[in-house]
Amino acid sequence: MKIKILGPGCRNCEKLEQETINALAELDVAADVEKVTDMDKIMEHDIMMTPGLVVNEKVKVFGRVPKREEIKKWIKEEM
């Protein structure tokens, strides 16, 4: 599983990364988690606001930090 955290490194981006790592740990799922800070690469995903969460190349959310349960649901969908 490949997960990307899209954002320039703002507080919400860091929070999304931590919540994603926690969700993976709770589910006991291994994944490559990549932080994408380059704006050109972020824009390739057609998101309008950061932070963004991409799981297996599918944008799951952008512009907010979702609750951990939402993140876990998206991870399960992509397993």
Secondary structure as UniProt FT lines:
FT   STRAND          2..6
FT   HELIX           11..27
FT   STRAND          32..36
FT   HELIX           39..43
FT   TURN            44..46
FT   STRAND          52..55
FT   TURN            56..57
FT   STRAND          58..62
FT   HELIX           68..77
//
